[in-house]
Amino acid sequence: MNFIEKYIITFNKCNLFFIILLSTISSFLFVLFGYLIKTVIDNKDSIGEINSLLIFIACFLSIRFLMPAGYSISEYLTQKTNIELSVKLREQVIDNIQNSHQEHFLKKNKGELNKVIESMLSSASSLFYTICSDVVPLLIQMIGIIITICISVNTLIAIEFIIIMAIYIIFVIKMTQRRFPMMKSVALSSKFASGRMFDMMHMYPMDKAFHTTDKSRKRVIQAVNTHSEKQRKVNNEFFLFGISSAFLSVIFSSLIILSAYWMFLHGRASRGSIIMLATFLFQVFLPLNRIGYLFRQIKMARTEIDLYCAEINDIKKTNYTDKQYLHVKDNICNIEIYNKSFNHKLILTKGVVTFITGENGSGKTTIAKILSGNITTEENTIKINGIQQEKANSPFVNVLYVPQDLDLMPGTIEENILYYSGINNLNTIKKLLHRFKFDKPLDYEIKGYGHNLSGGQKQKLGVSLTSGKNVDLIIFDEPTKGFDSLGIKIISDYIKEENKEKHIIVISHDEQLINNIPKAQIIDITKHEV
């Protein structure tokens, strides 16, 4: 049992207790109705009295109301708990993602991971609902019937009932397993027929040009006929199941009724016992017809949950505690960053912009991510003015890292500004965007995480989002990508302004940007030269 399944069965134990209790009471009422019928038949003389008849009617009406009411309340609690469970599981997923090591999480295919997450959430909900709404009531009802038969009829009849029900359940599961591959084949053939139809529409001009419309029609009709044939097979299989299950239920019911009749003839069972057994048998076979479907549904749900657990198993989690700070408030900060594979030293000075250069793949962006806390690998160590810093479990709140490629939220530009920077900085950022000659209105709708903006537009927006931020260090990664000369001049002026009160690191080879900032140091990390 994986951790999701353990969480499901221990979630909201109070509601689970009441769901099981209500199912037990409702099942008991059904059994009680059967016992009531037995009592009436075995005491047919007393039922002729008005008082006895009124008691019977009152009991019948009470059971008729309370049994479905109990199941309805149980269903309500199941749905309510299921909604709460879905919310809690989604919160757990969010926490797992946000508390993961970024470098581990980024290796995952986000589209595939999202599909796995949604499948897990849907399967967890389905598993909980199936167990509480279908399996538990059916199981409790069966146990109640068996106990009642054992006490009120005969132990041998109860054993015979158990054996017959077990055989019938195996039959239903086997027949259901036969249908599922056929149903999968129907789904695939439907998809194939839909694809053929799309091909016909897409190739319509070409078919007209080369007089192949008849061939195109034939291809579609063949796919449709194949799909129809597979549907007929499934329909035939359902019909076979319906007839065979009806036939088998009659045979099994006959065996139990005949056994009870034989005992009646020998004085070991009453007339009422036979009628009670008939009442139980009339009710029990129909729900059992769904047992194969329930078995398959539970199996599929558990498989989807296992896939999720396997997918996130290699995503390492951080030991997230409180907000963490990088101690770079001093005017001069001697920084050393090292692990087993590299050792880099930086001297940051307020008023002096630090440019980091080097060959592609030399680790420039890695340094930026380590300093900002966006890489949280345990083996990385940061020392500032000789003091070793606490290992980063999350991005440092006083360091801002502006990546080279920005992903923006779906929504307007103004909504992105409010999301990433807050309303207090809105006017400041508007002014800076105006300085940058940003040519999109604030109500411009961003699509595809910013794919409808140019690289330069995204960089201008990314740089502008740093304005007004109360941080000690800003790290820009290739901030002038897509900028013209005027844009480079404007960003140079902005960096110089920010550098008066903050440390600034710029990863860039842009000579114009470097030349526009007279107070600068250039660190080539490939050559370890300043």
SEZA-377918 format. One record per residue (C-alpha): residue number from 1; x, y, z; residue in one letter. Coordinates in Angstrom, 2 decimals. Each point is the difference from the previous one (the first is absolute). Last residue first. Layout:
SEZA-377918
[NUM [X Y Z] "A"];
...
END
This chain:
SEZA-377918
[530 [38.93 39.71 -12.62] "V"];
[529 [1.30 -3.38 -1.29] "E"];
[528 [-1.10 -3.52 0.93] "H"];
[527 [0.63 -0.98 -3.64] "K"];
[526 [-3.44 -1.52 -0.65] "T"];
[525 [-1.52 2.11 2.77] "I"];
[524 [0.83 3.21 -1.86] "D"];
[523 [-0.79 2.64 2.61] "I"];
[522 [-0.53 3.56 -1.22] "I"];
[521 [-0.03 2.81 2.53] "Q"];
[520 [-2.07 3.11 -0.55] "A"];
[519 [-0.07 3.70 0.77] "K"];
[518 [-0.05 1.43 -3.53] "P"];
[517 [-3.36 -1.55 -0.99] "I"];
[516 [-0.78 0.81 -3.64] "N"];
[515 [3.05 -2.01 -1.13] "N"];
[514 [-1.41 -3.19 1.57] "I"];
[513 [-3.38 0.48 -1.68] "L"];
[512 [1.63 0.71 -3.36] "Q"];
[511 [2.29 -3.01 0.42] "E"];
[510 [-2.91 -2.42 0.53] "D"];
[509 [1.70 -3.14 1.34] "H"];
[508 [-2.55 -0.31 2.81] "S"];
[507 [-0.76 -1.47 3.41] "I"];
[506 [-0.67 3.11 2.09] "V"];
[505 [0.47 0.11 3.76] "I"];
[504 [-1.27 3.04 1.92] "I"];
[503 [0.44 0.75 3.70] "H"];
[502 [-2.56 2.48 1.23] "K"];
[501 [-0.19 3.59 1.20] "E"];
[500 [1.91 1.89 -2.72] "K"];
[499 [-0.22 -2.98 -2.36] "N"];
[498 [-3.69 0.64 -0.68] "E"];
[497 [0.78 3.31 -1.72] "E"];
[496 [2.90 -1.47 -1.98] "K"];
[495 [-2.20 -2.90 -1.12] "I"];
[494 [-2.71 2.43 -1.19] "Y"];
[493 [2.50 2.09 -1.98] "D"];
[492 [1.36 -3.13 -1.70] "S"];
[491 [-3.56 -1.15 -0.70] "I"];
[490 [-0.68 3.28 -1.82] "I"];
[489 [3.20 -0.15 -2.06] "K"];
[488 [-0.67 -3.65 -0.96] "I"];
[487 [-3.53 0.94 -1.10] "G"];
[486 [1.35 2.83 -2.14] "L"];
[485 [2.51 -2.34 -1.65] "S"];
[484 [-2.66 -2.62 -0.80] "D"];
[483 [-0.97 -2.73 2.45] "F"];
[482 [-0.79 -3.63 -0.98] "G"];
[481 [2.12 -1.47 2.80] "K"];
[480 [1.05 2.93 2.16] "T"];
[479 [-0.66 -1.71 3.37] "P"];
[478 [2.29 -3.00 -0.62] "E"];
[477 [-0.56 -1.38 3.54] "D"];
[476 [-0.58 2.86 2.46] "F"];
[475 [0.76 -0.60 3.68] "I"];
[474 [-1.37 2.48 2.54] "I"];
[473 [1.39 0.09 3.53] "L"];
[472 [-1.13 1.72 3.20] "D"];
[471 [-3.76 -0.13 -0.58] "V"];
[470 [-2.95 2.32 0.61] "N"];
[469 [-1.46 -0.09 -3.50] "K"];
[468 [-0.95 3.40 -1.39] "G"];
[467 [1.03 -0.87 -3.54] "S"];
[466 [0.86 -3.66 -0.51] "T"];
[465 [-3.12 -0.51 -2.16] "L"];
[464 [1.43 2.47 -2.52] "S"];
[463 [2.86 -2.38 -0.84] "V"];
[462 [-2.48 -2.81 -0.76] "G"];
[461 [-2.27 2.28 -2.05] "L"];
[460 [2.91 1.25 -2.08] "K"];
[459 [1.24 -3.60 -0.37] "Q"];
[458 [-3.42 -1.18 -1.17] "K"];
[457 [-0.22 2.79 -2.57] "Q"];
[456 [3.51 -0.77 -1.27] "G"];
[455 [-0.77 -3.70 -0.42] "G"];
[454 [-3.16 0.85 -1.96] "S"];
[453 [-3.41 -0.43 1.59] "L"];
[452 [-2.62 -2.46 -1.29] "N"];
[451 [1.88 -2.86 1.64] "H"];
[450 [-0.53 1.56 3.43] "G"];
[449 [-1.28 -3.02 1.95] "Y"];
[448 [-1.93 -1.16 -3.10] "G"];
[447 [-2.12 3.14 -0.06] "K"];
[446 [0.37 3.44 1.57] "I"];
[445 [-2.99 2.29 -0.47] "E"];
[444 [0.90 3.68 -0.49] "Y"];
[443 [-1.81 2.05 2.66] "D"];
[442 [3.25 1.75 0.96] "L"];
[441 [0.49 1.19 -3.57] "P"];
[440 [2.96 -1.41 -1.99] "K"];
[439 [2.76 2.18 -1.44] "D"];
[438 [2.51 0.09 2.85] "F"];
[437 [2.04 3.12 -0.79] "K"];
[436 [2.37 -0.97 2.85] "F"];
[435 [-0.75 3.32 1.74] "R"];
[434 [-3.72 -0.78 -0.23] "H"];
[433 [0.67 -3.41 1.55] "L"];
[432 [1.83 1.81 2.80] "L"];
[431 [-2.94 2.32 0.59] "K"];
[430 [-2.46 -2.91 0.12] "K"];
[429 [2.32 -1.83 2.41] "I"];
[428 [-0.04 2.92 2.43] "T"];
[427 [-3.79 0.29 -0.30] "N"];
[426 [-0.55 -3.69 0.79] "L"];
[425 [2.50 -0.29 2.86] "N"];
[424 [-2.56 0.21 2.82] "N"];
[423 [-2.43 -2.26 -1.89] "I"];
[422 [2.17 -3.09 0.30] "G"];
[421 [3.16 -1.16 -1.78] "S"];
[420 [-0.54 -3.39 -1.61] "Y"];
[419 [-3.80 -0.23 0.00] "Y"];
[418 [-0.70 3.73 -0.38] "L"];
[417 [2.44 0.25 -2.91] "I"];
[416 [-1.47 -3.14 -1.57] "N"];
[415 [-3.53 1.39 0.33] "E"];
[414 [1.19 3.20 -1.70] "E"];
[413 [1.43 -2.00 -2.90] "I"];
[412 [-3.36 -1.72 -0.43] "T"];
[411 [-0.71 -3.65 0.73] "G"];
[410 [1.82 -3.33 -0.31] "P"];
[409 [3.02 0.23 2.31] "M"];
[408 [3.42 0.75 -1.43] "L"];
[407 [2.96 -2.28 -0.66] "D"];
[406 [3.23 1.94 -0.30] "L"];
[405 [3.07 -1.22 -1.85] "D"];
[404 [3.24 1.61 1.15] "Q"];
[403 [-0.88 -0.25 3.66] "P"];
[402 [-0.49 2.99 2.35] "V"];
[401 [1.30 -1.04 3.43] "Y"];
[400 [-0.98 2.09 3.01] "L"];
[399 [1.76 -0.47 3.33] "V"];
[398 [-1.44 1.14 3.35] "N"];
[397 [-2.53 -2.86 0.24] "V"];
[396 [2.63 -2.69 -0.62] "F"];
[395 [-1.53 -2.68 -2.22] "P"];
[394 [-0.91 -3.19 1.92] "S"];
[393 [1.78 -2.61 2.10] "N"];
[392 [3.31 1.86 -0.22] "A"];
[391 [2.77 -1.38 2.20] "K"];
[390 [0.88 2.55 2.69] "E"];
[389 [2.90 2.24 -0.90] "Q"];
[388 [3.62 -0.63 0.95] "Q"];
[387 [1.67 3.10 1.41] "I"];
[386 [3.32 1.07 -1.53] "G"];
[385 [-1.28 3.32 -1.32] "N"];
[384 [-2.80 -1.93 -1.72] "I"];
[383 [0.42 -3.76 -0.41] "K"];
[382 [-2.35 -2.03 -2.20] "I"];
[381 [0.08 -3.80 -0.18] "T"];
[380 [-1.56 -2.29 -2.61] "N"];
[379 [-0.15 -3.71 0.93] "E"];
[378 [-3.55 0.22 1.35] "E"];
[377 [-1.50 0.95 -3.37] "T"];
[376 [-2.43 2.89 0.39] "T"];
[375 [0.20 1.69 -3.38] "I"];
[374 [-2.36 2.99 -0.11] "N"];
[373 [1.65 1.37 3.15] "G"];
[372 [0.92 3.29 -1.68] "S"];
[371 [3.74 -0.59 0.32] "L"];
[370 [-0.37 -3.59 -1.23] "I"];
[369 [-2.14 1.08 -2.96] "K"];
[368 [2.45 2.70 -1.05] "A"];
[367 [2.98 -2.35 0.32] "I"];
[366 [-1.83 -2.59 -2.12] "T"];
[365 [-0.76 2.68 -2.60] "T"];
[364 [3.71 0.67 -0.45] "K"];
[363 [1.00 -3.68 0.11] "G"];
[362 [2.51 -0.36 -2.86] "S"];
[361 [-2.65 -1.44 -2.33] "G"];
[360 [0.46 2.77 -2.56] "N"];
[359 [3.35 1.72 0.51] "E"];
[358 [0.49 2.64 2.63] "G"];
[357 [-1.25 3.33 1.27] "T"];
[356 [-1.23 1.26 3.36] "I"];
[355 [-0.44 3.77 0.28] "F"];
[354 [0.09 1.52 3.48] "T"];
[353 [-1.39 3.54 0.23] "V"];
[352 [1.90 2.29 2.37] "V"];
[351 [-1.99 2.50 2.08] "G"];
[350 [-0.53 -2.54 2.77] "K"];
[349 [2.94 -2.37 -0.06] "T"];
[348 [-0.13 -3.74 -0.66] "L"];
[347 [3.24 -1.98 0.07] "I"];
[346 [-0.43 -3.38 -1.65] "L"];
[345 [1.81 -3.32 0.44] "K"];
[344 [-0.73 -3.24 -1.85] "H"];
[343 [0.86 -3.61 0.92] "N"];
[342 [-1.14 -2.88 -2.19] "F"];
[341 [-0.62 -3.76 -0.20] "S"];
[340 [-0.25 -1.18 3.61] "K"];
[339 [-1.92 3.10 1.13] "N"];
[338 [0.81 3.67 0.22] "Y"];
[337 [-1.29 3.54 0.19] "I"];
[336 [2.14 2.67 1.69] "E"];
[335 [-1.32 3.50 0.53] "I"];
[334 [1.90 3.00 1.34] "N"];
[333 [-2.71 2.59 0.64] "C"];
[332 [0.65 3.75 0.06] "I"];
[331 [-2.77 2.46 0.84] "N"];
[330 [-1.42 -2.50 2.51] "D"];
[329 [-3.61 -1.14 -0.49] "K"];
[328 [1.05 -3.24 -1.72] "V"];
[327 [-1.01 -2.56 2.63] "H"];
[326 [-2.17 -2.31 -2.14] "L"];
[325 [-3.37 -0.29 1.69] "Y"];
[324 [-2.32 -2.93 0.68] "Q"];
[323 [-3.72 -0.02 0.64] "K"];
[322 [-1.02 -2.68 2.49] "D"];
[321 [0.23 -3.79 -0.31] "T"];
[320 [0.03 -2.04 -3.19] "Y"];
[319 [2.02 -3.20 0.29] "N"];
[318 [0.19 -0.32 -3.75] "T"];
[317 [-1.52 -2.92 -1.86] "K"];
[316 [1.79 -2.16 -2.57] "K"];
[315 [-2.00 -0.91 -3.07] "I"];
[314 [0.93 -3.65 -0.62] "D"];
[313 [-3.22 -1.42 1.46] "N"];
[312 [-2.19 2.50 -1.84] "I"];
[311 [-0.62 -2.18 -3.06] "E"];
[310 [-0.11 -3.30 1.93] "A"];
[309 [-2.69 1.34 2.35] "C"];
[308 [-1.97 1.33 -2.96] "Y"];
[307 [0.19 -3.33 -1.84] "L"];
[306 [-1.11 -1.83 3.17] "D"];
[305 [-3.08 2.26 0.20] "I"];
[304 [-0.88 -0.82 -3.61] "E"];
[303 [0.38 -3.74 0.69] "T"];
[302 [-2.13 0.25 3.15] "R"];
[301 [-2.79 1.65 -1.98] "A"];
[300 [0.17 -2.68 -2.70] "M"];
[299 [-0.28 -2.82 2.55] "K"];
[298 [-2.85 1.71 1.85] "I"];
[297 [-1.91 0.51 -3.25] "Q"];
[296 [0.59 -3.58 -1.13] "R"];
[295 [-1.30 -1.44 3.28] "F"];
[294 [-2.96 2.39 -0.09] "L"];
[293 [-0.84 -1.07 -3.56] "Y"];
[292 [0.23 -3.66 0.96] "G"];
[291 [-2.14 0.59 3.09] "I"];
[290 [-2.76 1.70 -2.00] "R"];
[289 [-1.99 -3.22 -0.52] "N"];
[288 [0.18 -0.51 3.77] "L"];
[287 [-2.45 2.89 0.47] "P"];
[286 [-2.61 -1.97 -2.05] "L"];
[285 [0.60 -3.34 1.72] "F"];
[284 [-0.79 1.07 3.57] "V"];
[283 [-3.56 1.31 -0.15] "Q"];
[282 [-2.03 -2.95 -1.29] "F"];
[281 [2.22 -2.37 1.98] "L"];
[280 [-0.78 1.84 3.25] "F"];
[279 [-3.75 -0.08 -0.59] "T"];
[278 [0.13 -3.68 -1.04] "A"];
[277 [1.91 -0.78 3.21] "L"];
[276 [-2.68 1.78 2.03] "M"];
[275 [-2.72 -1.99 -1.83] "I"];
[274 [1.80 -3.27 0.82] "I"];
[273 [0.51 1.02 3.63] "S"];
[272 [-3.66 0.96 0.31] "G"];
[271 [-1.03 -3.52 -0.95] "R"];
[270 [2.13 -1.29 2.88] "S"];
[269 [3.24 -1.95 0.10] "A"];
[268 [1.26 -3.20 1.66] "R"];
[267 [-3.31 -1.89 -0.12] "G"];
[266 [1.15 -2.61 -2.50] "H"];
[265 [-2.17 1.42 -2.77] "L"];
[264 [1.25 3.48 0.88] "F"];
[263 [3.60 -1.25 -0.27] "M"];
[262 [-0.74 -1.22 -3.53] "W"];
[261 [-1.64 3.36 -0.76] "Y"];
[260 [3.12 1.85 1.24] "A"];
[259 [2.19 -2.11 -2.26] "S"];
[258 [-2.44 0.56 -2.88] "L"];
[257 [0.09 3.77 0.61] "I"];
[256 [3.83 0.00 0.02] "I"];
[255 [0.31 -2.09 -3.16] "L"];
[254 [-2.76 1.94 -1.75] "S"];
[253 [1.69 3.32 0.77] "S"];
[252 [3.22 -1.34 -1.53] "F"];
[251 [-1.79 -1.18 -3.15] "I"];
[250 [-2.00 3.25 -0.31] "V"];
[249 [3.14 2.11 0.54] "S"];
[248 [1.81 -2.02 -2.67] "L"];
[247 [-2.72 0.58 -2.60] "F"];
[246 [-0.16 3.74 0.76] "A"];
[245 [3.81 0.23 -0.06] "S"];
[244 [0.09 -1.90 -3.31] "S"];
[243 [-2.66 2.21 -1.62] "I"];
[242 [1.49 3.31 1.14] "G"];
[241 [3.59 -1.06 -0.70] "F"];
[240 [-0.89 -1.20 -3.49] "L"];
[239 [-1.81 3.29 -0.68] "F"];
[238 [3.01 1.99 1.23] "F"];
[237 [2.26 -2.10 -2.26] "E"];
[236 [-2.32 0.53 -2.95] "N"];
[235 [0.14 3.77 0.54] "N"];
[234 [3.80 -0.15 0.22] "V"];
[233 [0.14 -1.94 -3.26] "K"];
[232 [-2.46 2.43 -1.61] "R"];
[231 [2.21 2.94 1.01] "Q"];
[230 [3.00 -1.71 -1.61] "K"];
[229 [-1.96 -0.40 -3.23] "E"];
[228 [-1.10 3.65 0.11] "S"];
[227 [3.61 1.17 0.38] "H"];
[226 [1.11 -2.12 -2.95] "T"];
[225 [-2.92 1.36 -2.04] "N"];
[224 [0.97 3.59 0.86] "V"];
[223 [3.64 -0.63 -0.99] "A"];
[222 [-1.08 -1.56 -3.29] "Q"];
[221 [-2.42 2.89 -0.62] "I"];
[220 [2.81 2.54 0.51] "V"];
[219 [2.37 -1.73 -2.43] "R"];
[218 [-2.82 -0.45 -2.55] "K"];
[217 [-0.82 3.71 0.12] "R"];
[216 [3.62 0.88 -0.74] "S"];
[215 [0.09 -2.47 -2.87] "K"];
[214 [-3.18 1.50 -1.44] "D"];
[213 [1.43 3.54 0.40] "T"];
[212 [3.09 -0.94 -2.02] "T"];
[211 [-0.52 2.28 -3.00] "H"];
[210 [3.55 1.45 0.17] "F"];
[209 [-1.02 3.62 0.65] "A"];
[208 [-3.07 -0.91 2.02] "K"];
[207 [2.01 -2.37 2.18] "D"];
[206 [2.63 2.72 0.53] "M"];
[205 [-2.64 2.56 1.00] "P"];
[204 [-1.61 -2.51 2.43] "Y"];
[203 [3.27 -1.15 1.60] "M"];
[202 [-0.65 1.67 3.37] "H"];
[201 [-3.67 -0.99 0.06] "M"];
[200 [0.77 -3.63 -0.94] "M"];
[199 [2.91 -0.16 2.45] "D"];
[198 [-2.28 1.25 2.80] "F"];
[197 [-2.51 -2.75 -0.82] "M"];
[196 [2.79 -2.60 0.02] "R"];
[195 [1.14 1.29 3.39] "G"];
[194 [-3.53 -0.31 1.38] "S"];
[193 [-0.13 -3.58 -1.29] "A"];
[192 [3.33 -0.74 1.75] "F"];
[191 [-1.22 1.53 3.27] "K"];
[190 [-3.16 -2.08 -0.18] "S"];
[189 [2.10 -3.09 -0.79] "S"];
[188 [2.11 0.68 3.09] "L"];
[187 [-3.05 0.40 2.26] "A"];
[186 [-1.60 -3.15 -1.42] "V"];
[185 [3.25 -1.95 0.56] "S"];
[184 [0.03 1.17 3.61] "K"];
[183 [-3.56 -1.27 0.35] "M"];
[182 [1.05 -3.37 -1.42] "M"];
[181 [2.97 -0.18 2.38] "P"];
[180 [-2.43 0.78 2.87] "F"];
[179 [-2.67 -2.58 -0.87] "R"];
[178 [1.87 -3.20 0.86] "R"];
[177 [0.99 1.44 3.40] "Q"];
[176 [-3.69 0.55 0.72] "T"];
[175 [-0.81 -3.65 -0.73] "M"];
[174 [2.80 -1.16 2.30] "K"];
[173 [-1.08 2.37 2.79] "I"];
[172 [-3.66 -1.08 -0.28] "V"];
[171 [0.88 -3.73 0.08] "F"];
[170 [2.29 0.48 3.01] "I"];
[169 [-2.82 1.85 1.79] "I"];
[168 [-2.46 -2.80 -0.84] "Y"];
[167 [2.35 -2.66 1.38] "I"];
[166 [0.47 1.99 3.23] "A"];
[165 [-3.78 0.54 0.31] "M"];
[164 [-0.60 -3.74 -0.42] "I"];
[163 [2.59 -0.89 2.64] "I"];
[162 [-1.34 2.57 2.49] "I"];
[161 [-3.64 -1.10 -0.52] "F"];
[160 [0.95 -3.66 0.50] "E"];
[159 [1.73 0.97 3.25] "I"];
[158 [-3.11 1.91 1.13] "A"];
[157 [-2.24 -2.94 -0.97] "I"];
[156 [2.23 -2.28 2.09] "L"];
[155 [-0.25 2.40 2.96] "T"];
[154 [-3.81 -0.10 -0.06] "N"];
[153 [-2.93 2.38 -0.15] "V"];
[152 [-0.20 2.85 2.52] "S"];
[151 [3.54 0.12 1.39] "I"];
[150 [2.08 -1.01 -3.05] "C"];
[149 [-2.37 1.68 -2.43] "I"];
[148 [0.17 3.23 2.05] "T"];
[147 [3.81 -0.15 0.19] "I"];
[146 [0.26 -0.56 -3.78] "I"];
[145 [-2.43 2.83 -0.77] "I"];
[144 [1.84 2.44 2.28] "G"];
[143 [3.39 -0.93 -1.51] "I"];
[142 [-1.38 0.51 -3.51] "M"];
[141 [-1.49 3.38 0.95] "Q"];
[140 [3.28 1.09 1.59] "I"];
[139 [1.95 -0.94 -3.13] "L"];
[138 [-2.45 1.72 -2.35] "L"];
[137 [-0.09 3.17 2.12] "P"];
[136 [3.85 0.08 0.27] "V"];
[135 [0.70 -0.74 -3.69] "V"];
[134 [-2.37 2.47 -1.64] "D"];
[133 [-0.13 3.44 1.61] "S"];
[132 [2.99 -0.07 2.34] "C"];
[131 [2.40 -2.11 -2.10] "I"];
[130 [-1.06 1.40 -3.37] "T"];
[129 [0.04 3.59 1.28] "Y"];
[128 [3.48 -0.29 1.51] "F"];
[127 [1.43 -1.68 -3.11] "L"];
[126 [-1.66 2.49 -2.37] "S"];
[125 [1.36 2.98 1.95] "S"];
[124 [3.47 -1.54 0.09] "A"];
[123 [-0.29 -0.79 -3.72] "S"];
[122 [-0.96 3.58 -0.93] "S"];
[121 [2.82 1.43 2.11] "L"];
[120 [2.49 -2.54 -1.38] "M"];
[119 [-1.06 0.63 -3.60] "S"];
[118 [0.34 3.77 0.55] "E"];
[117 [3.50 -0.47 1.44] "I"];
[116 [1.09 -2.37 -2.79] "V"];
[115 [-1.27 2.44 -2.64] "K"];
[114 [1.84 2.87 1.74] "N"];
[113 [3.20 -2.06 0.06] "L"];
[112 [-0.32 -0.70 -3.73] "E"];
[111 [-0.40 3.70 -0.80] "G"];
[110 [2.74 1.02 2.42] "K"];
[109 [2.58 -2.41 -1.44] "N"];
[108 [2.22 -0.40 3.04] "K"];
[107 [3.62 1.14 0.16] "K"];
[106 [-1.19 3.36 1.37] "L"];
[105 [-1.18 -1.72 3.20] "F"];
[104 [3.43 -1.34 0.89] "H"];
[103 [1.78 3.37 -0.51] "E"];
[102 [-2.78 1.76 1.90] "Q"];
[101 [0.39 -2.16 3.08] "H"];
[100 [-3.59 -0.60 1.03] "S"];
[99 [-1.91 2.07 2.53] "N"];
[98 [-2.20 1.72 -2.60] "Q"];
[97 [-0.78 -3.25 -1.79] "I"];
[96 [-0.72 -2.08 3.09] "N"];
[95 [-2.01 2.86 1.53] "D"];
[94 [-2.17 0.27 -3.12] "I"];
[93 [-0.53 -3.79 -0.05] "V"];
[92 [-0.93 0.04 3.69] "Q"];
[91 [-2.50 2.81 -0.63] "E"];
[90 [-1.50 -2.08 -2.83] "R"];
[89 [-0.32 -2.95 2.39] "L"];
[88 [-1.70 2.22 2.58] "K"];
[87 [-2.50 1.40 -2.53] "V"];
[86 [-0.80 -3.44 -1.41] "S"];
[85 [-0.50 -1.39 3.53] "L"];
[84 [-2.39 2.83 0.89] "E"];
[83 [-2.07 -0.75 -3.12] "I"];
[82 [0.04 -3.72 0.81] "N"];
[81 [-1.09 0.70 3.57] "T"];
[80 [-3.05 1.88 -1.26] "K"];
[79 [-0.77 -2.66 -2.62] "Q"];
[78 [0.25 -2.80 2.56] "T"];
[77 [-1.97 1.97 2.59] "L"];
[76 [-2.82 0.53 -2.51] "Y"];
[75 [0.07 -3.67 -1.06] "E"];
[74 [-0.23 -1.08 3.66] "S"];
[73 [-2.90 2.40 0.48] "I"];
[72 [-1.72 -1.48 -3.05] "S"];
[71 [0.72 -3.60 1.10] "Y"];
[70 [-1.55 0.72 3.39] "G"];
[69 [-3.02 1.66 -1.62] "A"];
[68 [-0.38 -2.99 -2.33] "P"];
[67 [-0.24 -2.35 3.05] "M"];
[66 [-1.91 2.38 2.30] "L"];
[65 [-3.04 0.59 -2.21] "F"];
[64 [-0.93 -3.55 -1.09] "R"];
[63 [1.16 -1.32 3.38] "I"];
[62 [-2.40 2.35 1.78] "S"];
[61 [-2.79 -0.80 -2.48] "L"];
[60 [0.44 -3.76 0.50] "F"];
[59 [0.20 0.30 3.80] "C"];
[58 [-3.15 2.14 0.10] "A"];
[57 [-1.86 -2.42 -2.32] "I"];
[56 [1.05 -3.00 2.10] "F"];
[55 [-1.00 1.76 3.23] "I"];
[54 [-3.37 0.90 -1.55] "L"];
[53 [-0.55 -3.64 -0.99] "L"];
[52 [0.88 -1.19 3.50] "S"];
[51 [-2.44 2.47 1.52] "N"];
[50 [-2.79 -0.93 -2.44] "I"];
[49 [0.31 -3.74 0.56] "E"];
[48 [0.40 -2.09 -3.13] "G"];
[47 [3.77 0.17 0.43] "I"];
[46 [-0.37 -2.31 3.02] "S"];
[45 [-1.09 -2.96 -2.13] "D"];
[44 [2.78 0.40 -2.55] "K"];
[43 [2.76 -0.42 2.60] "N"];
[42 [2.64 -1.76 -2.14] "D"];
[41 [-0.99 2.15 -2.96] "I"];
[40 [0.15 3.26 1.97] "V"];
[39 [3.29 -0.91 1.69] "T"];
[38 [1.67 -0.90 -3.29] "K"];
[37 [-1.15 3.27 -1.60] "I"];
[36 [1.40 1.92 2.99] "L"];
[35 [3.29 -1.90 -0.34] "Y"];
[34 [0.26 1.15 -3.60] "G"];
[33 [-0.75 3.57 1.10] "F"];
[32 [2.58 -0.30 2.76] "L"];
[31 [2.62 -0.99 -2.58] "V"];
[30 [-0.79 3.19 -1.89] "F"];
[29 [0.08 1.97 3.26] "L"];
[28 [3.38 -1.53 0.89] "F"];
[27 [1.35 1.13 -3.37] "S"];
[26 [-1.18 3.54 0.73] "S"];
[25 [1.53 -0.10 3.50] "I"];
[24 [3.31 -1.37 -1.29] "T"];
[23 [0.17 2.57 -2.80] "S"];
[22 [-0.73 2.72 2.56] "L"];
[21 [2.78 -1.26 2.29] "L"];
[20 [2.49 -0.33 -2.87] "I"];
[19 [-0.66 3.58 -1.12] "I"];
[18 [-0.02 1.17 3.63] "F"];
[17 [3.44 -1.50 0.67] "F"];
[16 [1.38 1.39 -3.26] "L"];
[15 [-1.24 3.45 0.97] "N"];
[14 [1.83 -0.20 3.34] "C"];
[13 [3.11 -1.51 -1.58] "K"];
[12 [0.48 3.09 -2.16] "N"];
[11 [2.83 -1.45 -2.15] "F"];
[10 [1.49 -3.27 1.30] "T"];
[9 [-1.04 -2.17 -2.98] "I"];
[8 [0.98 2.68 -2.53] "I"];
[7 [3.36 0.83 1.61] "Y"];
[6 [1.03 -3.65 -0.03] "K"];
[5 [-0.98 -0.19 -3.68] "E"];
[4 [2.10 3.09 -0.76] "I"];
[3 [2.97 -1.38 1.99] "F"];
[2 [0.16 -3.23 -2.00] "N"];
[1 [-1.49 -3.35 1.07] "M"];
END
